[in-house]
Amino acid sequence: MKKIYISIFVLSAFTFTGCADDYLDVKQTETVSVDDIELFNNDNGAKTFVTSIYSKFLDWDMSSFGWIGLASITSDDADKGSTPSDTGTDKDVLDALTYNASNPSAESTFNANYDGINRCNQALEILPKLSKADPALRERLMAEAKFLRAFMYFTLVKCYGGVPIVDHVSKIPLSTEDKAMQLTRKTSAEVYAFIEKDLKEAAAVLPNKSQYADAEKARASKGAAYALLAKVSLYQKKWQSVVDNCNLITGYIISPSYAKMFRLEGENDGESIFEINGVGSVPARGIQGYSNTQGVRDSWGWGFNQPSQSLVNAYEPGDVRKDATIIFRGTTLYDGTVVPLVVLPEGQVDPNPRYNFKAYSSAFTNAWETDANIKYLRYGEVLLMKAEALNELGQTSEAIPLLNVIRHRAGLGDTPATSQAAVRTAIWKERRVELAFEFDRFFDLVRTGQAKDAFAVDGKVFTVGKNELFPIPASFLLIAEGMSSQNPGYN
């Protein structure tokens, strides 16, 4: 039986795997064949192809331990955690910024995103052929696939710089052209242009979040496409484009309680624009190991990704976000859970005094797959992006009120900053405490040029000209056979 393959040369061949309508509740178990494509030629079958893309975000290699190490433990917001002897395979070298081209987390993140991208390409190839599915539904699903593909390419370009642009499903055996497509790095500018094209096409079709049924609120929406376009523009310093796209994001609010946003009651709330959903109930389909690896050590978790003292010091007195972001030893959580103190011999310091509260699951605390979500895009960040762009455009007086909206929700007064330079610094600081443990800090430090000094304060050495990017996996370069080269500074 001839099979349809999701293929990328470096990853060998992955068969497409089908799922039920709700990506939260399913494992990938089925293989689609060309002969059986008629089985999917209906509305539910069409949804299956995009369901598989969303499902990828729940996998261990996509959103869990490797990604936590690469995008959070590397930052000055977090230390490795766990115990000194437990390296977490490579979390010690990630924490110290001494990783090399064979780093497992850099490799797994690279491969996982390309797996997801090829699921997007699979959907975009097959959906137009499903003639018995509702045409409007097919168009929406294709727009979702483009948004998700853009999201994954944004992760790749932030992490690695220019990468191969794999924009269609390759036939097997690979043609010379497809092999070159999969193994030749494009420039960062080309990747950003590809992302922007996907997002603009998606935004033109996707519905507003309010138009989705409650059971589908986690799907990509028009607001999500515009928010990601604004963020992509922010990273390229295309300030007017940031403002323009932020202005197109409507129908969202600032949630009144910062802390409740990261609890079950705050999932897909009025501030949420795009988040990865986890379900801890049976059948469980949460993010594999996401809560457990970051949970309180010797109680319900491994204790990795520990909030740093540098982050603790960044909060102003009275900022409610500190206790909503960090679990401290010896405290009682909102649900009555007691975080026990550790009794140590005299002179010894607890290696795990703090934990990531945003990864905590109250209902499924000890489970491997929980109901904890990752909020990747929310309206609070939209206001900060717009404020940053307006300030860079010289419209500082218009930026300050947006910054103050975020501060007021945190229980703080107006910013004392008034000059463009002071407001710029205030916005950067506000992004740190507002978005802590939402996988932005490392990349914010790089894009704003703060990295060397910020890491020095945290006791880390950031090598300019090297650590801005992670290494391209050595395994990929071995297969590329000279078609792609390594990032500067890595062997």
Secondary structure, 3 states (H helix, E strand, C coil): CCECEEECHHHCEEECEECCCCHHHCCCCEECEHHHHHHHCCHHHHHHHHHHHHHHCCCHHHHCHHHHHHHHHCCCCEEEECCCCCCCCCHHHHHCCCCCCCCHHHHHHHHHHHHHHHHHHHHHHHHHHCCCCCHHHHHHHHHHHHHHHHHHHHHHHHHHCCCCCCCCCCCCCCCHHHHHHHHCCCCHHHHHHHHHHHHHHHHCCCCCHHHCCHHHCCCCCHHHHHHHHHHHHHHCCCHHHHHHHHHCCCCCCCCCCCHHHHCHHHCCCCCEEEEECCCCCCCCCCCCCHHHHHCCECCCECCEEEECHHHHHHCCCCCCHHHHHEEECCCECCCCCECCCCCCCCCCCCCCCEEEHHHCCCCCCCCCCCCCCEEEEEHHHHHHHHHHHHHHCCCHHHHHHHHHHHHHHCCCCCCCCCCHHHHHHHHHHHHHHHCCCCCCHHHHHHHHCCHHHHHHHCCCCCCCCCCCCCCCCHHHHHHHCCCCCCCCCCC
